[in-house]
Each structure stands twice: as structure tokens, then as C-alpha cells.
Amino acid sequence: MAARGRPRDAGVEGRVLAAAMSEMRARGYDGMSVERIAERAGVAKTTLYRRWPSKAELVMAMIAQLTSAVAFDPTGDPRRDLTEFVAGIAGALDSIPTALVADLVAAAAREPRVGEGVRALWAERHAVVATAIGRFQDEGLMPAHADPRVVVDQLVGALYYRLLITGEPIDPAYVRALVHSTLGPEQS
């Protein structure tokens, strides 16, 4: 049976997410307008609502795009793997305005659907990294005393603290110091 209607434009998602990011940068979550996003992306509002039934789903898609840009592919060298992971998150955070990160965090706190989506995205990533840390511990490559989930919290949470609270830079030297401080001295 042949598909009905117009074929899906593969570039729509990218245009809409870019337009949503621009709209959120300009007006924040509360000021975001689906109408303006559709206009910026050059699509009908109905096209946008078919893919993302609400502003909350659209924001979750933006967050998913940001988190998926940070790879975690363990090589067996925990210090290097975790440094690259933390550096990837730092780079992603550096690529967007701090006010936008704060707005996304606030939206996740205020909007239950956004919060659930954000927590689900991070839970999946958190579990992958914590599992790798557990394997590193089992293989004697990392100290076994620390809970792998807490190690992930220490590494990632420190970035958000620095970005949103202290305002200090998250440069490569800080990333290396953070991993060193969390993992302790290199084991021989």
C-alpha cells in the first residue's frame, strides 16, 4: 500500500530544533513560542505539533540532541575515558549560553514532563558510565571503594555547579583536575 500525503522532509527535525534553540536563547523557556519556532524553521505549526505535541516535548528533543552529542566509548583506560567524557560534557555546556542551561534546568524543575524526560535521558547515560566504572573497578583499574553512581555524580555535577553557581571556567585543566580529584592518584 502506498504512503498517503506528502513525503516527510528529512531536514525538518534539524531546522525545527535549531529554530527552537534560537527561540529559547532569545526568549527563554517561558517566552518560547511554537508559532515563532515554526516560522523560523519554515514549517507549518501542524508539522511541528505532529512531531512534538507540546513545547515540553520539543525541549526534551533539544536536550536529547545535546546529550547525544557527548560520546562515551570506553577504551579500558578509565582516566582517559572519564576525562574525555567530562571534557565532552564541558564542551557541550560551553557551546550554549549559561542562561540557556539555567533555563533548561528550571524548565525540568517546573514542568513535570520535561523533568521526567531529562531524568530519563540522564539515567540512561548515567547507567552506561556507572557500569563502565564498575567494570574498571572489577578489573582493578580504579579504586573499588567508591560507588560508581556517585563517581558519575561527582564528575558531572561539578560541571553544572561551576557553570551555574560559581561561574568559574570549565577548561581542560579543570577537567583534568576534576577527574584526578575524583579518581585519586593513578594506580601503578
N, C-alpha and C positions, 0 to 999 in steps of 0.2 A: 504494500500500500504506500503510495507516495505521500510525502510530508505535505501538510497544508500550510498555506501562508508563505510569508517571505522567509528566506533562509536567515539564520542567525548571523549577525555581524560579529566576527571573532574579535574585532578591536573594541567593541562596546565596553567590555568589562574594564579594560585598561584606561579608556577615556573617562569612564564614569568614576573609577577610583582616583584617578589623577584630579578630576574636577572636584570630587568630594574632599580630597586632601587640600586643595587650594581654597575651597569654601570654608573648611574648618580652620585653616590658617588665618583666613581673613576675618572670620566671624565667631570662631569657637563653636563648640558643640551646640549650645543653646541657640545660637544665631544661625546655624546651618539651615539651609532651605533646600528641600528636594527639588523645588521648581528651578532654583538657580543652578543646582548641580546638573539637572537635565539640560538646561540651556547651555551651560559651559561645555558639557560633553557632546552637545549636538544630537541629543536623543529625545524622544518623547517621554513624558513622565510615566506613561503606561509601561514603556520598555524598562524603565528603571524599577518601577514597582513590581513588575513580573519577576525580576531577579532578586530584588531586595524589598520585601513587603513594608519595611519601615526604616526610618533613619537609624535605628539601633542596629539592624542587620547590616546596613551599609557601613556603619562604623566598625562593626565586627569584621567585615570583609577587609577594610583598610588595615586593621590591626593584624589580621591573618597574613596579609601581604607583607607587612613589616616584619613579623616574626619569622615568616618562611624565608626571608632573605638572609637569615643568620643560620649558616650551616653548622652541623655538629657531626663530624665523621671521625670517630676515634681511630687513632693510628696505633695505640698501645703505649704512647708516651704521655702520661697523664698531665704533666706540667705543660707540655706543648699544646696538647689537645684542649685543656681548660683555658690556657692563655689565649688561644685562637678563638675559642668560643666566647670568652668575655670580651675580647677585642672586637669580635663581630657585633655583639650587642652594643658595645660602646660606639662603634661606627654607625650603627643604625640610629642610636639615640642622637648622635652628633649630626645626622643628616636631616633631622627635623627640628623645628624650633622648640625650645623648652616649654613655652606656653602651650604648644600643641600636645606635648606629652602630658603636661599637667591637666589639660582639658580631657584627654583620653582617660586618664586615671580618675578624674572627677566623674566623667560620664559612666565609667564602670562602677563607681561607688553609688551613684544616684539612680541609674537605670538598671533594674534587675536583669533584663535581657542582655544588655551589654556586659554587665558584670559576670553573668553566667558564661557568656561566650568567651570573654577574656580569660576567666579562670580555666575553662576547658582547654583553650589553646595553650596556656602556660602549663597546665597539668600534664598534657601530653609531652611537651618539650622537657619539662622538669623530670618526668619519669625516665625519659631516654637518657638524660645526662646523669641522673642519680643511679641508674642501672649500670652505666659505664663506670662510674666512680666505685660502685660496689665490686665490679669485676676487677678494677685496678687494685682495690684493697685485697680481694681474694688472692690475687697474683703477687701480693707483697710489694706492689709498685707505689702504694700510698699507705700512710698510717691507717690502721684499722680502727682506731678509737673513735673516729668521727662518724656521725650518721650521714650517709651520702645526701639525704634530702636537705639537711642543714648546711652542708657544704655548698650545695647549689644556691640555697637562700643567701648564704654569706657572700658568694661571688656576685650574684645578680642584684640582690637587694642593695649592696653597697653602691652600685652604679646609680640606681634610682635615688638613693639618699644624697649622693654627691650632686647629681643633676638637679633635683628638686628642692633640696634643703640647703646645702652649703654653697652650691653654685661653683664649686672648685672644678677645674678641668678634669676630664676623663681622658688623659693622654696615654700613650703606650707605657710610659714609665709608671703611671699609676696602676695600669692593668697588670704589669709585671709584679709590682709591689703587692697588689691585692692577692694575686694568686700565690705568691711566696708567703705572705702573711697567713693566708688561709690553709695552705698545704704544709707549711713549715719548711725547714731546710731540706734540700734534696737528699734523698736516701742514696747510699752508695752500695 
